[in-house]
Amino acid sequence: MERAAAIANSAEAIRRHRDDNILIEAGRTPVIDRLAGRQPRGGPLDGWTFVAKDMIDVAGLPTTRGSALYGTQEALTTAPCVEVLERAGALLVGKANMHEFAWGITSENPHWGDVRNPRHPHLAPGGSSGGTAAALAAGIARFGLGTDTGGSIRIPASCCGVVGLRPSAGAVPSAGVAPLAPMFDRVGPMATSVADLTRVWEVLSGTPVDPADSLAGWAIGVAHGFAPAASFADLGAELHEIALPYDILAPYWTIVGAQARRTHEATYPRNAAHYSEGVRRKLDDAGQIGHAEYAAAAAELAAARTRFAALTSGLDLLIMPTLGGPAPRVGCDEAAVRGEVGRITSVVSALGLPALAIGDLQLVGSDEPAVLRAGLAWEARGEAIPQPR
């Protein structure tokens, strides 16, 4: 009965938000009909509905990458990150719309329609996993999968008032997931609560997470001036102010640009007319990065990581905002705002650390269980998810 109700609720939410461009309707079977045809399998996620960002392969469905270049053929196999969820009983609703090629922070997409934000209609839903976050906010699915290179799970989580986890390297298999910049690409779960996200994470990782009743004995570094972190002192933690290493962004963006340009070398600039102006600009800017500049950036990145690790030695957790500035507005110039909006999430990506975004609250640690335990303890206080600025 619970499974039937979940399917009915998803179908109704899809109908209610059919003009919000949240799902990419590509393939032979309409998404609602496909959902109704799913058979029960049992398991820890039995009856939980989910969406997968359309960078992730699902057998029998196209993978568009949010682009006009892809999506004419069905995927032959399903990505392992989706398979493990389906084996646990989760029901795939469909493929979520996104920023083209997972390279942008608004999910305004000229090929598949601009994703709209169900909770904050004046704001973009964030990107690039904007469709996944919007699907959760709209009630289309209970959880979802996104990808995150420089904030593409965490920025939409903040913009839509949901929760998203950027895991550490290798924690979730990337097979069957289209790349952007492989050194920094991650696949991670999104949900409407830390409790739901933790349950999904336990299935994805095969590792249980023990909730913490308090954070007594934890030493937590707090980004300068971030007042919401005070609630963690009430949980027993000792707070210490830290400065974020923004100097790591220059080498990080050099590496991301160079890797993204190589990812697209088979199709760009040969098929440049099929790319949006925004992605063309980014690829053109990255076109001149050569081996020497790349090697220097890699060395600089490694040194910056070492310096920050030394400065934060002894801290159990870091707390900071998710967004580096006001959330992007509908119709904004993505190129003009992405640097500010994504500067904090990009720093965390550059450091290579797992991070949990609870709306506009970001918890960063050495491993996923640490950030999830802290998030669960915070949520157990009855705190509301911080909404975007």
KOLGU-480748 format. One record per residue: x, y, z of N, C-alpha, C, CB in turn; residue in three letters. Coordinates in steps of 0.2 Angstrom, whole numbers, plus 5000, padded with zeros to 4 digits. Atoms other than C-alpha are relative to their C-alpha. Glycine has a CB too. Example, Ala and Ser with C-alpha at 12.3 -4.5 7.8 and 13.67 -1.06 7.14 Angstrom:
% KOLGU-480748
500449945000506249785039500450065000499550005006ALA499649944999506849955036499650055003500250024993SER
This chain:
% KOLGU-480748
500449945000500050005000500450065000499550005006MET499649945000501450125004500350014993500649995006GLU499750005007502250084987499550044996500249934998ARG500549975005500650124978499950075002499349965001ALA500149934998500450284988500650044997499950015007ALA499449975002502250334984499950024992500649975001ALA500050005007501950304965499450064998499849944997ILE500649955002500250404965500250075002499449985005ALA499849934999501050554974500550024995500349995007ASN499649985005502450554962499750024993500649954998SER500349995006501350544947499650075001499549954999ALA500449944999500250684954500550065000499650005007GLU499549954999501750794958500350024993500649995004ALA499849995007502350764940499550044996500249934996ILE500549965004500750824933499950075002499349975001ARG500149934998500650974944500650054998500050005008ARG499449965002502451034939500249984993500549985005HIS499850015007502350984921500350054996499449974997ARG499749945003502851154916500650035003499450064999ASP499449974996504351174927500649974997499949985007ASP499450035003505551074916500449965005500350054996ASN499650044994506050964931500349944997499649995006ILE499850065003506150804921500250004993499549945002LEU499950005007506850764904499649944997500850004998ILE500450055003505550674895500349974993499250024999GLU499750035007506550574882500049925001500850024999ALA500150075000506250394877499349984997500149975007GLY500650025003504850294871499450005005500149934998ARG500550014995503850274887499950075004500149945004THR500149954996503050424896500249985008499350035000PRO499750014993503850444914499549975005500350065003VAL500550024995502150414923499949934999499450045000ILE500150075002501850254913500549955002499849994993ASP499450044998503550194917500049985007500750034997ARG500050014993503350224935499549955002499950075003LEU500550044998501750134936500149934999499350024997ALA499850065002502549984928500549965004500249994993GLY499550034996503849954941499749955005500450065004ARG500250064996503749794951500350015007500149944997GLN499750004994504049784970500649955001499549995006PRO499450044999505749714975500249995008500650034997ARG499850004993505849744994500650035001500049925002GLY499449974999507349805003500050065004500450024994GLY500049944996507849955014499750064997500750015003PRO500349945004507250075001499449994997500550044996LEU500650025004505649984996499550065000499749945004ASP500549945001504450114989500250075000499549995005GLY499749945000505650254990500150024992500650015004TRP499949985006505550354974500650054999499350044997THR499449965001507050434966500150024993500649975003PHE499949985007507650534951500849994999499850074999VAL499350005001509350524943500250054995500349934997ALA499849945005510250674935500249974993500650045003LYS499950035007510350654916500750004998499650034996ASP499350025001512250624917500149935001500550055004MET499950064997511950454924499649954995499749995007ILE500350055004511550304913499549955003500549954996ASP500550044998509950204915499849964994499450035003VAL500150045006509750054903499250014997500149935002ALA500649995004508350084890499750085000499449975004GLY500149935000508350274893500650044997499850035007LEU499449965003509350404884500450045006499750064995PRO499649964996510750504893500150064996500649965003THR499949945005510650684886500550045003499350045001THR499549964997511950764898499750084999500650004996ARG500249935001510750914896500150044994500250045006GLY499749975006511350944879499549984994500749974998SER500350015006510650944861500449944996499950064996ALA499550055003512150824856499849935001500750025001LEU500050074998511650674865499249985002500449995007TYR500750024998510050574870499649974994499650065002GLY500350035005509650504853499949925000500350024993THR500050075000510050324858499949985008500649974998GLN500150024993509550224874500749985003499549955000GLU499550034997510850184886500049925001500150025008ALA500050075001511349994885500049975007500649974996LEU499950024993511749974904499850055005500749975001THR500149954995511350054920500650015005499449975005THR499449984996512650144931499949965007500050085001ALA500150044993513050044947499750045005500749985002PRO500349974994512550184958499250005000500250084999CYS500850015001510750164951499849935002499850024993VAL500150074999510849974951499949995008500549964997GLU500050014993511249974970499350025003500650025003VAL500649974997509750084974499449964998499950074998LEU500650045003508549984963500049935004500049994993GLU500050064997509149824971499750005007500749975000ARG500349984993508649904988499350025000500450055003ALA500749995000506949924982499750074998499749995006GLY500249935002506950114976499850004993500750045001ALA500449995006505850164962500350064996499350005001LEU499849955004506650264948499450044997500549984995LEU500549965003505450404943500250024993499850065004VAL499849985006506450474929500750045000499550054997GLY499449975000507950574923499950085001500349994993LYS500149934998508150754930500450044995500350015007ALA499749955004508550904920500550035003499450054998ASN499349974997510151004923500250054996500549945000MET499649955004511351134917500349964995500450045005HIS499650045006512051084900500749985002500050054994GLU499450044999513450964902500350015007500650034995PHE499849994993513450994921500550055001500349935002ALA499649954999514351154919499750075001500550004994TRP500349944999513451294927499650005006499550024994GLY500450004994512451354942499350025000500450055005ILE500749975000510751404936499549944998499950064996THR500450055003510051244927499550044995499649965005SER500449975005509351364914500349974994500050085000GLU499750045005509451254899499650024993499949925002ASN500349985006509151314881499749944996500550044996PRO500250065003508851134875499449965003500649954999HIS500650044996507651054888499650045004500449955004TRP500449964996506951204896500350025006499349975001GLY499749984994507451304911499649975006499950085001ASP500350034994507151214927499850055005500549955004VAL500349954995506051314939500049975007499350014998ARG499950024992506251314958499350005003500450065003ASN500750004997504651254966499950045006499849935001PRO500149964993504951334983500250075000500549975005ARG499849935000505751494978499950034992500750025003HIS500049995008505051544960500450064998499250014999PRO499649955003506051704959500749985000499950065005HIS499350025000507651604961500149944995500249985007LEU499850065004508551484949500049945005500650014996ALA500050064995508551304957500749995001499749954997PRO499350024999510451304956500249954995500149985007GLY499850055005511551194946500749985002500150044993GLY500450025006512051094939499549955001500549974995SER500550054998510950964948499450035002500349955005SER500649974998509551084948499349964999499950064996GLY500650045001508250964941499949955006500049964994GLY500050054995508650834955499750045006500749975002THR500249964994508450974969499350024999500450065001ALA500749985001506851034961499549945000499950034993ALA500450054999506150864960499849985007500349944996ALA500150014992506350844979499550055003500749995003LEU500449944997505651014983499350004997500350064997ALA500750015003504150974971499649945003500050004993ALA500350074998503750804979500049954995499350025002GLY500050055005504150714963500349945002500350034994ILE499650054997505350604972500250015007500649984995ALA499849994993505950564990500750015000499849935003ARG499349985000507750574985500250004993500449955004PHE499850005007508850584970500850005000499950074997GLY499350005001510650574963500250064996500249934996LEU499749955004511650714957500749994999499950075004GLY499250005000513450754952500250075002500249984993THR499749944997514550884960500850004998499950005007ASP499349985002516150954952500350065004500150014993THR499849944996516251124960499450035005500250054995GLY500549974995514651134970499349984997500050075001GLY500650015004513351054958499549965003500249964994SER500550034995512450954972499850055005500349935003ILE500149954994512651084986499750064998500750015003ARG500449935002512151244976499349994999500450034994ILE500850015001510451174971499749985007499949944995PRO500350014993510251104989499850065003500549955004ALA500149944997510451274995499450044997500650045000SER500549975003509351354982499349985001500250014992CYS500650034999507951234984499849985007499949944995CYS500150014993508051215003500049925001499350035001GLY499950074999508551025002500749985003499849964994VAL499350024997510050925008500349964994499849955006VAL499650045005511450854997500749995002500050044993GLY499450024997513050765000500549994994500049935003LEU499550025004514650774990500549955003500450074998ARG499650054997515650614994500750014998499849934998PRO499350005002517450594994500249954994500549975006SER499950035006518350524979500049925001500850014998ALA500050075000517950344975499449975004500649975001GLY500550034995516550324988499449984996499850065005ALA500550035005515250304974500349994993499450055000VAL499750015007515750224958499750054995499849934998PRO500249955005515750344943499949964993500650054999SER500150045006515550204930499350024998500149925001ALA500749995003514050244918499850075002499549965003GLY500249934999514150434923500450044995500150025008VAL499649955005514650564910500550045004499550034995ALA499649954996516150664915500050074998500749974999PRO499849935002516550844916500750015001499650055004LEU499349994998518250864925500149945005500250075003ALA500050064997518650684931500350005007500349954997PRO499650004994519850734945499550025006500650055000MET500449974995518450824954499349985000500050085000PHE500750025001516850744948499849955006499949974993ASP500350054995515750654961499349994999500250035008ARG500750025000514150564962499750005007499849934996VAL500350004994513050594977499350005001500350065004GLY500750004999511350584985499750075002499849955005PRO500449944998510050724988499449975003499950054994MET500650024997508550714999499750065004500149945006ALA500349944997507350825009500250005008499350004999THR499750004993508150775026500649975001499449975005SER499450034999509750725033499949935002500450035006VAL500150074998508950565040499949964994499450005005ALA500150045006508350515023500649994996499450034995ASP499450015003509950555015500549955003500450074999LEU499550054996510950455028499849934998500050015007THR500250075002509850305024500249984993499249995001ARG499850025007510150315006500849994999499850064995VAL499250005000512050345009500249935003500350055004TRP499950064998512050185019499949944995499649985006GLU500150055006511350085004500650014995499350014997VAL499549985005512550174992500749975002500050074998LEU499350024997514150145003500049935003500250055004SER500050074996513649985012500350015007500549954996GLY499749984993514250075028499550035004500650044999THR500549964995513050115043500350065003499849955005PRO499849944996513150285051499650005006499850064995VAL500349994994512850295069499950075002500549975006ASP500149934998511950445075500350025006499250015000PRO499749984994512650555088499550045004500650054998ALA500549964995511650625103500250075001499949965006ASP499749934999512850765105500650004997500150015008SER499349995003514450835098500550025006499950054995LEU499649994995515250845115500749974999499849985007ALA499350025002517150835113500250024993500149935001GLY499949985007517050895095500450075000499449994995TRP499749935002518251035089499850024993500750005001ALA500349985006517351125075500350074998499350015000ILE499849945003518151255063499450044997500649994996GLY500549965003516951395058500250064996499550035006VAL499849955005517151505043499850075003499650004993ALA500149944997517351685049499450034999500650054997HIS500649965000515751775053499449964999500150054995GLY500650045002514551625050499649995006500249934997PHE500350004994513351655064499649935001499550055000ALA500450064999512251495061500349945003499749984994PRO499650054997513651385067499950005008500750014999ALA500049994993513251445085499549945003499750065002ALA500450054998511951305086500449945002499449984995SER499650064999513351175086500350005007500549994994PHE499750004993514051245102499549985005500150085002ALA500550034996512351205110500049925000499350034998ASP500050075000512651025105500749975003500049984993LEU499450024996514251025115500750014997499949935002GLY499449995003515551065102500450065002499950004992ALA499649944999516951185104500250034993500749985004GLU499949975007517051315090500650045000499450044999LEU499349965002518651395082499950034994500649955001HIS500049975006518651525069500549984995499950085001GLU499550015005519551485053499950044994499949924998ILE500049975007519951565036500049954995500550065000ALA500050055006519551475020500550024995499350014997LEU499449995004520951455008499850024993500549945000PRO500349985007520251554993500650004995499750075000TYR499450015005522051544985500049944996500650025004ASP500050065004521651374980499650004994499849945005ILE500550005005520351424968500450014993499550065001LEU499749995007521551484954500349934997500650055001ALA499850065003522451314952499449954999500549965004PRO500650045001520751224954499750014994499550015006TYR500349995006519951314940500449994994499750075000TRP499550015005521451294929499949924998500750015001THR500050075001521351104931499349984998500149965007ILE500750025003519451094929499950024993499550045005VAL500149985007519451194913500449964995500350074999GLY499650045004520851094906499749934999500749995002ALA500350065000520050934910499350004996499949975007GLN500650005003518350984904500150014992499650065002ALA499849995007519151044887500249934997500550054999ARG499850075003519850864885499449965000500649975004ARG500650045000518250784890499650024993499550025006THR500449985006517450884875500450004993499750065001HIS499649995006518850864862499749964994500749985002GLU500350035005517850744852499450034996499849935002ALA500549965003516450864849500050075000499449985005THR499949935000517151034852500750024998499850035007TYR500549955002517351144843499749984993500450064998PRO500350025006516851034828499250015000500149924999ARG500750005000515051034834499850065005499649945003ASN500149954995515151204843499350034999500550064998ALA500649975001513451264835499549965004499849994993ALA500550034996512551134846500150015007500149924999HIS499949984993513251204862499750075002500850005002TYR500249934998512551354872500550045000499649995006SER499549955000513451514872500450005006499750074999GLU499650004994513851494890500549955001499549995006GLY499650064999514651324889500650014994499749934998VAL499549985005515551384873500550045002499750034993ARG499549964997516351524882500549975005499650065004ARG499650044995516951414896500549964996499649965004LYS499550045004517751294883500550044997499649954996LEU499549955004518551434873500550035005499650064997ASP499649984995519251504889500549955002499650035006ASP499550064998520051334893500449984995499649955003ALA499750035006520651304876500850015000499850034994GLY499249985000522451384879500449975006500050075000GLN499650034994522851284895500449944997499549985005ILE499650065002524351174891500349965005500650034995GLY499750054996525451044899500350045006500449964997HIS499649964995526551174908499650035005500550054997ALA500549974996525151274915499649955005499550054996GLU500350064997524251114920500449975006499749954996TYR499550034995525751044929500150055006500649984997ALA499949954994526051204939499450015004500250074997ALA500649994996524251214944499949945005499450004995ALA500150064996524251034950500550005006500249944996ALA499549994994525851074961499750055005500750024997ALA500249954995525051224968499449985004499850074996GLU500550034997523451134972500249965006499549964995LEU499850044994524351004982500350035005500649954997ALA499749964995525351134991499550035005500550054997ALA500549974996523751224996499649955004499550044995ALA500350054996522951065002500449995006499949944996ARG499650024994524451025013500050065005500749994997THR500049944995524451205021499450005004500150074996ARG500650004996522651195025499949945005499450004995PHE500050064996522751025032500450015007500349944997ALA499649984994524151085044499650055004500650034998ALA500449954996523051235049499449985004499850064995LEU500650034997521551135053500149935003499549994994THR499850064996522450985061499750005007500749995001SER500350004994521450935076499350025000500450045005GLY500749985001519750995070499649944997499950064996LEU500450065002518350865068499550024995499649975006ASP500549985005517250965057500150074998499349995003LEU500049935002517151125047499350024998500550014994LEU500649975001515651235046500050074996499650015006ILE500049945004515251365033499450014996500750004995MET500650005005513951435021500149964994499850074998PRO499950045006513551335006500150054994499349964998THR499949955006513351484994500550065002499350034998LEU499649954999514651614993499750074999500650004995GLY500349945001513451754989499249994999500250044994GLY500750015001511551784986499949944994499750064998PRO500250055004510651634977499950044993499449965002ALA500249975006510551664958499350014998500349954994PRO500749995002508951744952499849974993499950085000ARG500250025007507951684937500250054995499249995000VAL499849965006508651754921500650045001499450054999GLY499449964999510251814929500549984995500349985007CYS499550025004511851814919500549955004500550074998ASP499650054996512651654925500750015000499949934996GLU499349995000514351704920500250055005500350024993ALA499949944995514251864931500049985007499650054998ALA500150014992513751774947500349935002499249995001VAL499850074998514451594946500650005005500149964994ARG499450004996516151644953499950025008500550064998GLY500249984993515351724969499649955003499750075000GLU500550054998513951594971500449945002499549994995VAL499650075000515151444969500750015004500049974994GLY499349994997516751514978500149955006500150075001ARG499950044994516451414994500049934999499550025006ILE500150075002515851254987500649984996499449984996THR499450015005517351264974500649995005500150054995SER499550014995518551284989500049935003500050055005VAL500050074997517951124997500149954995499249995003VAL499950045005517951034980500849994999499750024994SER499350005001519751084978500449975005500350084999ALA499650034994520251024995499949935000499750035007LEU500150075000519550854991499649975006500649974999GLY500350024994518450845006499349984999500150055006LEU500850015000516650765008499750065004499849945003PRO500449954997515350895012499349994999500250074996ALA500750015000513550895017499750075000499849965006LEU500449945000512451045012499349995003500050034993ALA500750004997510851065023499850074998500049995008ILE500249935002510151215013500650045000499550035004GLY499449965001511351355015500549995006499850075000ASP499550024995512351265029500449954998499649985007LEU499550055003513851165024500449975005500450034994GLN499550044995514751035035500549964996499549955004LEU499450035004516450975029500449965005500450064996VAL499650044995517450835037500549964996499549965004GLY499550045003518750705034499649944996500549985005SER500350055002517450575030499250015000500249935003ASP500849995000515550555026499749985006499749954994GLU500350014993515050475043500150065004500349945003PRO499949944995515750625052499550054998500750035000ALA500549945002514750755042499349985001500150024993VAL500750025000513150645042499850005008500049934997LEU500250004993513250615061499950075003500649975004ARG500149934998513450805064499450034997500650044998ALA500649985003512050835052499449975004500049984993GLY500550034996510950715061499950035007500149925001LEU500049974993511350785078499650074999500750015003ALA500249935001510950965071499249994999500350034994TRP500750015002509250895063499649985006500049964994GLU500450024994508750815079499850055005500449945004ALA500249944996508650985087499450034998500650055001ARG500649975003507151025076500250064996499550015005GLY499849945004508151155066499750004993500850015000GLU500350005007507351215050500650014995499650064999ALA499550005005508451195034500150084998499849964994ILE499949935002509251365031499850024993500750025002PRO500249995007508451445016500550054997499350045000GLN499549965004509451535002499950085002499949994993PRO500049934999509951715004499850044993500750035002ARG
